[in-house]
Amino acid sequence: MRIAGRTLRGVAVGAALLLAVASGLPPARAQPATTTLEDLAAAVVHIKAYINPEGRAVENLGLERQGSGIVIGSDGLVLTIGYLIVEAHSAEIAVNDAQPVPADVVGYDHETGFGLLRATQPLKVRPVGLGKSAALKEKDPVLVVSFGGSGMVQPVHVAARREFAGSWEYLIDDAIFTAPPHPAWSGAALIARDGKLVGVGSLIVADTSGKGAGEPGNMFVPIDRLQPILADLIADGRSSAPARPWLGLSTEEVGGRLLVARVTAGGPAEKAGLRKGDVLAGVGGRTAKTLGDFYRKVWALGSAGTRVPLDVVRDSEARRIDVPSMNRLDHLKLKSTF
């Protein structure tokens, strides 16, 4: 891999040194190298998941999913982005060019988007330490590491720290956006200058700023969101915190309006009579200005199960539709052991 005119061979190159070179700083100003590029590349593994054919997410995500995962525990615990493994009935993990080993699905969290696996055999790699994503600032140099060896390690910079509202009832208020884009972002590791994990790859985006600047890049889920739920995911497969109300809507911001793009089959919104093309004007008489604002108004009503009064415009006619919400995880076809 060629960076700033130098060829780096991974075996003895520290992550801090690599980031110093990538950011144009003299190596002397970098933190001491405690993790080599070889360590990082080996600890980002390949994941392949086989999904329950009756799964609710098969239509959008497919029956077989592949991406990266990050070894975070000496017992083979692997962190990834949850959409790779949600509703999986089996999975496997491969380190470098070794034969894949079976893995158990440990847990999934819809609110953060994190997923956990555990290899059933020793992976014999050094786990990546968890860092502090809150310390990341715009323009900070970082590394994106996906499965595939040192050739898949890419120096990037933090382009933005801002809210991300996904159409699938998903909101991260402090998402990490990096540029330039990495070609294999799903489950990739975002590594800070100290060699520690600060984010997990989720998406490729056309505009990292969110303001129409046109700089493409990737969105990462901050690692600080893992620590509060990690013990729960390991023990029970899900967070013990009260689940947010889930409606079963995919919503897009179009021309300043919140337009229903899809209604999940069998979900609460479909049962209540919501349709594709409906405009979501607000919640209980309170206008929703943005998608993130809409989510916050829904979630402020209480936990999963609460009735959500949606203000809907259909065929230019305003109406109120009450939706009895539910826990998203209870709608999915998850394994009985997770």
C-alpha positions as CSV (number, residue, x, y, z in Angstrom):
1,M,0.0,0.0,0.0
2,R,1.5,3.4,-1.0
3,I,0.9,6.3,1.3
4,A,2.6,9.7,0.9
5,G,5.2,8.2,-1.4
6,R,6.2,5.4,0.9
7,T,5.5,1.7,0.6
8,L,4.4,0.2,4.0
9,R,4.7,-3.5,4.5
10,G,2.6,-4.0,7.6
11,V,4.8,-6.5,9.5
12,A,6.6,-3.9,11.7
13,V,4.8,-0.7,11.0
14,G,2.9,0.8,14.0
15,A,-0.6,2.1,13.6
16,A,0.4,5.4,15.2
17,L,3.4,5.8,12.7
18,L,1.1,5.0,9.8
19,L,-1.3,7.7,10.8
20,A,1.4,10.2,11.4
21,V,2.7,9.6,7.8
22,A,-0.8,9.8,6.4
23,S,-1.5,13.1,8.2
24,G,1.8,14.7,7.2
25,L,3.1,14.9,10.8
26,P,6.7,14.0,11.6
27,P,6.9,10.5,13.0
28,A,8.3,11.8,16.2
29,R,5.0,13.5,17.0
30,A,3.1,10.2,16.8
31,Q,2.2,8.2,19.8
32,P,4.4,5.2,20.5
33,A,3.5,2.3,18.2
34,T,1.8,-0.3,20.3
35,T,-0.2,-2.1,17.6
36,T,1.3,-3.1,14.3
37,L,-0.4,-2.9,11.0
38,E,-0.1,-6.6,10.8
39,D,-2.0,-6.9,14.1
40,L,-4.8,-4.7,12.9
41,A,-5.2,-6.4,9.5
42,A,-5.3,-9.8,11.2
43,A,-7.9,-8.7,13.7
44,V,-10.3,-7.6,11.1
45,V,-11.8,-10.8,9.9
46,H,-14.2,-12.0,7.1
47,I,-17.7,-12.7,8.1
48,K,-20.3,-14.8,6.1
49,A,-23.8,-15.2,7.5
50,Y,-26.6,-17.5,6.3
51,I,-30.0,-16.1,7.0
52,N,-33.3,-17.6,8.0
53,P,-35.2,-17.9,4.7
54,E,-38.3,-16.7,6.5
55,G,-36.5,-13.7,7.9
56,R,-38.2,-10.3,7.8
57,A,-35.1,-8.6,6.4
58,V,-34.4,-11.0,3.6
59,E,-36.2,-8.9,1.0
60,N,-33.9,-6.0,1.6
61,L,-30.6,-7.6,2.8
62,G,-30.6,-11.0,1.2
63,L,-30.1,-14.6,2.3
64,E,-26.3,-14.6,2.4
65,R,-24.3,-11.6,3.6
66,Q,-20.6,-10.9,3.8
67,G,-18.5,-8.2,5.3
68,S,-15.9,-7.5,8.0
69,G,-15.8,-8.0,11.7
70,I,-13.4,-6.9,14.4
71,V,-12.0,-9.3,17.0
72,I,-12.5,-7.5,20.3
73,G,-12.1,-10.5,22.7
74,S,-9.5,-13.2,23.3
75,D,-12.3,-15.7,23.4
76,G,-13.1,-15.1,19.8
77,L,-15.7,-12.3,20.3
78,V,-16.2,-10.4,17.1
79,L,-18.0,-7.1,16.6
80,T,-19.6,-6.2,13.3
81,I,-22.4,-4.1,11.8
82,G,-25.7,-5.8,12.7
83,Y,-27.3,-5.9,9.3
84,L,-24.8,-8.5,8.3
85,I,-26.0,-11.0,10.9
86,V,-29.5,-10.1,11.9
87,E,-31.8,-13.2,11.5
88,A,-28.8,-15.4,10.8
89,H,-29.2,-19.1,11.5
90,S,-25.5,-19.8,11.1
91,A,-22.3,-17.9,10.4
92,E,-18.6,-18.4,9.8
93,I,-15.4,-16.3,10.4
94,A,-12.1,-16.4,8.4
95,V,-8.8,-14.9,9.5
96,N,-6.5,-13.9,6.6
97,D,-6.4,-16.8,4.2
98,A,-7.2,-19.6,6.7
99,Q,-10.1,-21.9,6.4
100,P,-13.3,-20.3,7.9
101,V,-14.5,-21.5,11.3
102,P,-18.1,-21.7,12.5
103,A,-19.4,-18.8,14.7
104,D,-22.3,-18.4,17.0
105,V,-24.6,-15.3,16.8
106,V,-24.3,-13.6,20.2
107,G,-26.5,-10.6,19.9
108,Y,-27.9,-7.7,17.9
109,D,-29.0,-4.2,18.8
110,H,-31.3,-2.3,16.5
111,E,-30.8,1.1,18.1
112,T,-27.0,1.2,17.7
113,G,-26.7,-1.2,14.7
114,F,-24.1,-3.3,16.4
115,G,-23.9,-7.1,16.1
116,L,-21.8,-9.7,17.9
117,L,-20.5,-13.1,16.9
118,R,-18.2,-15.6,18.7
119,A,-16.0,-18.0,16.9
120,T,-16.3,-21.6,18.0
121,Q,-12.6,-22.2,17.7
122,P,-9.6,-20.1,18.7
123,L,-8.8,-17.3,16.2
124,K,-5.2,-16.8,17.4
125,V,-5.1,-13.1,16.7
126,R,-4.6,-10.1,18.9
127,P,-7.9,-8.4,19.7
128,V,-8.3,-4.7,19.0
129,G,-8.7,-2.5,22.0
130,L,-11.7,-0.3,22.4
131,G,-10.9,3.4,22.2
132,K,-12.9,6.6,22.8
133,S,-14.9,7.9,19.8
134,A,-16.0,11.0,21.7
135,A,-12.5,12.4,21.3
136,L,-12.5,12.3,17.5
137,K,-12.8,15.7,15.8
138,E,-13.2,16.9,12.3
139,K,-10.0,16.6,10.2
140,D,-8.5,14.0,12.6
141,P,-6.5,11.3,10.7
142,V,-7.8,7.8,11.2
143,L,-7.5,4.4,9.5
144,V,-10.2,2.3,7.9
145,V,-9.4,-1.4,8.0
146,S,-11.5,-4.1,6.3
147,F,-10.9,-7.8,5.8
148,G,-8.2,-8.5,3.2
149,G,-4.8,-7.8,4.7
150,S,-2.7,-4.7,4.8
151,G,-3.8,-3.8,1.3
152,M,-7.3,-3.0,2.7
153,V,-5.9,-0.5,5.2
154,Q,-6.7,3.0,4.1
155,P,-5.8,6.3,5.8
156,V,-8.7,8.8,5.8
157,H,-9.8,11.8,7.8
158,V,-12.8,12.6,9.9
159,A,-15.0,14.7,7.6
160,A,-17.8,15.4,10.0
161,R,-19.4,14.5,13.3
162,R,-23.1,14.9,13.0
163,E,-26.5,13.4,13.2
164,F,-27.5,10.5,10.9
165,A,-31.1,9.6,10.4
166,G,-31.7,6.4,8.5
167,S,-35.0,5.7,6.7
168,W,-35.4,2.5,8.7
169,E,-36.3,4.1,12.1
170,Y,-32.6,4.6,13.0
171,L,-30.9,7.6,14.4
172,I,-27.3,8.2,15.5
173,D,-26.8,11.7,16.8
174,D,-23.0,11.6,16.8
175,A,-22.2,9.5,13.8
176,I,-18.6,9.6,12.4
177,F,-18.2,10.5,8.7
178,T,-14.9,9.9,7.0
179,A,-13.4,10.6,3.6
180,P,-12.3,9.4,1.1
181,P,-14.7,6.4,0.9
182,H,-13.4,2.9,1.6
183,P,-14.7,0.3,-0.9
184,A,-15.4,-2.4,1.7
185,W,-17.2,-0.5,4.5
186,S,-19.6,-3.1,6.0
187,G,-18.3,-3.9,9.4
188,A,-14.9,-2.3,8.8
189,A,-12.8,-1.0,11.7
190,L,-12.2,2.7,12.3
191,I,-8.9,3.0,14.1
192,A,-7.6,6.1,15.9
193,R,-4.0,7.2,16.2
194,D,-3.5,5.1,19.4
195,G,-4.3,1.9,17.4
196,K,-7.7,1.5,19.1
197,L,-11.1,0.9,17.7
198,V,-13.4,4.0,17.5
199,G,-16.1,3.0,15.0
200,V,-17.7,0.3,13.0
201,G,-18.4,0.8,9.3
202,S,-22.1,1.1,8.3
203,L,-22.6,2.9,5.0
204,I,-21.2,4.7,2.0
205,V,-22.6,8.2,1.5
206,A,-22.5,10.7,-1.3
207,D,-22.2,13.7,1.0
208,T,-20.3,13.5,4.3
209,S,-21.2,17.0,5.4
210,G,-24.9,16.6,5.0
211,K,-25.0,20.1,3.5
212,G,-24.7,19.2,-0.2
213,A,-20.9,19.7,-0.4
214,G,-20.6,16.5,-2.4
215,E,-17.7,14.9,-0.6
216,P,-18.3,11.1,-0.6
217,G,-17.2,8.9,2.2
218,N,-18.4,6.4,4.9
219,M,-20.5,6.5,8.0
220,F,-19.3,4.8,11.1
221,V,-21.2,4.0,14.3
222,P,-19.2,5.4,17.3
223,I,-17.7,2.7,19.5
224,D,-18.7,4.6,22.7
225,R,-22.2,3.3,22.0
226,L,-21.1,-0.3,22.6
227,Q,-19.9,-0.2,26.2
228,P,-23.4,0.5,27.8
229,I,-24.9,-2.5,26.1
230,L,-22.0,-4.9,25.7
231,A,-22.6,-7.0,28.8
232,D,-26.3,-7.3,27.9
233,L,-25.6,-8.4,24.4
234,I,-23.2,-11.1,25.6
235,A,-25.5,-12.3,28.3
236,D,-28.9,-12.0,26.7
237,G,-28.5,-11.2,23.0
238,R,-30.1,-7.8,23.3
239,S,-30.0,-4.7,25.4
240,S,-31.9,-4.7,28.7
241,A,-33.0,-1.1,28.3
242,P,-36.6,-0.4,27.3
243,A,-37.0,-0.7,23.6
244,R,-38.1,2.3,21.5
245,P,-41.4,2.2,19.8
246,W,-41.1,0.7,16.3
247,L,-43.6,1.5,13.6
248,G,-42.4,-0.5,10.6
249,L,-42.0,2.5,8.2
250,S,-39.3,3.5,5.8
251,T,-39.4,7.2,5.4
252,E,-37.5,9.6,3.2
253,E,-37.1,13.4,3.3
254,V,-38.3,14.6,-0.1
255,G,-38.8,18.3,-0.9
256,G,-39.0,19.2,2.8
257,R,-41.6,16.6,3.5
258,L,-41.4,13.2,5.2
259,L,-42.6,10.7,2.6
260,V,-43.4,7.1,3.4
261,A,-41.3,5.1,1.0
262,R,-42.2,1.6,2.2
263,V,-44.5,0.0,4.8
264,T,-43.1,-3.2,6.4
265,A,-45.3,-6.2,5.7
266,G,-47.0,-7.4,8.9
267,G,-45.6,-4.4,10.9
268,P,-47.6,-2.0,13.1
269,A,-47.9,0.7,10.5
270,E,-49.4,-1.6,7.9
271,K,-51.9,-3.0,10.3
272,A,-52.9,0.5,11.3
273,G,-53.5,1.5,7.6
274,L,-50.4,3.5,6.7
275,R,-49.5,3.4,2.9
276,K,-46.6,4.1,0.7
277,G,-46.9,7.7,-0.4
278,D,-48.4,9.0,2.8
279,V,-46.8,12.2,4.2
280,L,-45.9,12.2,7.9
281,A,-46.7,15.8,9.1
282,G,-46.2,15.3,12.8
283,V,-46.9,13.3,15.9
284,G,-49.8,14.0,18.1
285,G,-50.3,17.5,16.7
286,R,-46.6,18.4,16.9
287,T,-45.1,19.2,13.5
288,A,-42.0,17.0,12.6
289,K,-39.5,19.2,10.7
290,T,-36.9,16.5,9.8
291,L,-36.6,12.8,9.9
292,G,-34.5,13.0,13.1
293,D,-37.1,15.3,14.7
294,F,-39.9,12.8,13.8
295,Y,-38.1,9.9,15.4
296,R,-37.4,11.9,18.6
297,K,-41.1,12.9,18.9
298,V,-42.2,9.2,18.4
299,W,-39.6,7.9,20.9
300,A,-40.5,10.6,23.5
301,L,-43.9,9.0,23.9
302,G,-42.6,6.0,25.8
303,S,-41.2,2.6,25.2
304,A,-42.2,-0.1,22.7
305,G,-45.9,-0.9,22.9
306,T,-47.1,2.7,23.3
307,R,-49.7,4.0,20.9
308,V,-48.3,6.6,18.4
309,P,-50.7,9.2,17.0
310,L,-49.4,10.0,13.6
311,D,-50.6,13.1,11.7
312,V,-50.7,12.0,8.1
313,V,-51.5,13.7,4.8
314,R,-53.0,11.5,2.1
315,D,-54.3,12.8,-1.2
316,S,-54.1,16.4,0.3
317,E,-56.3,15.4,3.2
318,A,-55.0,15.5,6.8
319,R,-55.9,12.6,9.1
320,R,-54.9,11.0,12.3
321,I,-53.8,7.4,12.4
322,D,-53.0,5.7,15.7
323,V,-50.3,3.1,15.4
324,P,-49.8,0.6,18.3
325,S,-46.0,0.3,18.3
326,M,-43.9,-2.7,19.1
327,N,-40.3,-3.8,19.8
328,R,-38.5,-4.2,16.5
329,L,-36.7,-7.3,17.8
330,D,-40.0,-9.0,18.5
331,H,-40.9,-8.7,14.8
332,L,-37.7,-10.3,13.5
333,K,-37.1,-14.0,13.1
334,L,-34.3,-14.3,15.6
335,K,-32.7,-17.5,16.8
336,S,-34.4,-18.8,20.0
337,T,-31.0,-18.8,21.7
338,F,-30.4,-15.1,21.0
